[in-house]
């Protein structure tokens, strides 16, 4: 999704603009009505982490492909090995 040539990510910016119109896991489509939405994380960078975080905040499902690299692997690792909050 990211096109980092010349420091720009135009596809991701267009997606984020459209994403802001989503509400709790559904998008309205004139022809189909309410359509389920899921965020798919394959590889990615810091902007992908932010997109996944925003999806989680709105209860939109996030599907992460572990082993695809970078942000996806970071999220998968954090999910599989949660932070220990107390020391014995």
ZIPEDA-V929295 format. One record per pair of residues at least 4 apart in sequence whose ideal C-beta (glycine too) atoms are under 7 Angstrom apart, sorted by the first residue. I is the first residue (numbers start at 1). GAP is how many residues later the second one is. D is the distance in Angstrom with one decimal. If there is no record, write none. Layout:
i: <I | I>
gap: <GAP | GAP>
d: <D | D>
This chain:
i: <1 | 1 | 1 | 2 | 2 | 2 | 2 | 3 | 3 | 3 | 3 | 4 | 9 | 9 | 10 | 11 | 12 | 12 | 13 | 14 | 15 | 16 | 16 | 22 | 22 | 22 | 22 | 23 | 24 | 24 | 24 | 25 | 25 | 25 | 25 | 25 | 26 | 26 | 26 | 26 | 27 | 27 | 28 | 29 | 29 | 37 | 38 | 38 | 39 | 39 | 39 | 39 | 39 | 40 | 41 | 41 | 41 | 41 | 41 | 41 | 41 | 41 | 41 | 42 | 42 | 42 | 43 | 43 | 43 | 43 | 43 | 44 | 44 | 44 | 44 | 45 | 45 | 46 | 47 | 48 | 48 | 49 | 49 | 50 | 51 | 52 | 52 | 52 | 53 | 54 | 55 | 55 | 56 | 64 | 64 | 64 | 65 | 66 | 66 | 66 | 67 | 68 | 69 | 70 | 71 | 72 | 73 | 74 | 75 | 76 | 77>
gap: <10 | 11 | 14 | 7 | 10 | 43 | 45 | 5 | 6 | 7 | 8 | 5 | 4 | 38 | 4 | 4 | 4 | 35 | 4 | 4 | 4 | 4 | 35 | 5 | 15 | 36 | 38 | 35 | 34 | 35 | 36 | 11 | 12 | 34 | 35 | 36 | 8 | 9 | 10 | 11 | 8 | 10 | 6 | 4 | 6 | 23 | 23 | 25 | 12 | 13 | 16 | 21 | 23 | 23 | 7 | 11 | 21 | 22 | 23 | 24 | 30 | 31 | 34 | 23 | 26 | 30 | 25 | 26 | 27 | 28 | 29 | 4 | 26 | 27 | 28 | 25 | 26 | 4 | 4 | 4 | 23 | 4 | 22 | 4 | 4 | 4 | 10 | 23 | 4 | 4 | 5 | 7 | 6 | 8 | 11 | 12 | 7 | 6 | 7 | 10 | 6 | 4 | 4 | 4 | 4 | 4 | 4 | 4 | 4 | 4 | 4>
d: <5.6 | 5.1 | 6.5 | 4.8 | 5.5 | 6.3 | 6.6 | 6.7 | 5.9 | 6.2 | 5.8 | 6.4 | 6.0 | 6.5 | 6.4 | 6.4 | 6.2 | 5.9 | 6.5 | 6.6 | 5.8 | 6.8 | 6.9 | 5.2 | 5.5 | 7.0 | 6.5 | 7.0 | 5.7 | 5.1 | 6.9 | 6.3 | 5.6 | 6.0 | 4.7 | 6.2 | 4.5 | 6.5 | 6.1 | 6.1 | 5.1 | 5.0 | 6.0 | 6.6 | 4.9 | 5.9 | 4.6 | 5.6 | 6.4 | 6.0 | 4.2 | 6.0 | 4.7 | 5.1 | 6.0 | 5.5 | 6.3 | 6.9 | 4.5 | 6.7 | 6.3 | 4.7 | 6.2 | 5.0 | 4.6 | 5.8 | 4.8 | 4.3 | 5.0 | 6.7 | 5.6 | 2.7 | 5.7 | 3.6 | 6.0 | 6.0 | 5.8 | 6.7 | 6.4 | 6.3 | 4.2 | 6.3 | 5.1 | 6.4 | 6.5 | 6.4 | 5.1 | 6.3 | 6.5 | 6.7 | 4.0 | 5.1 | 6.0 | 5.2 | 4.9 | 5.3 | 5.4 | 6.5 | 6.3 | 3.6 | 6.8 | 4.6 | 5.8 | 6.8 | 6.3 | 6.2 | 6.1 | 6.4 | 6.3 | 6.2 | 6.0>
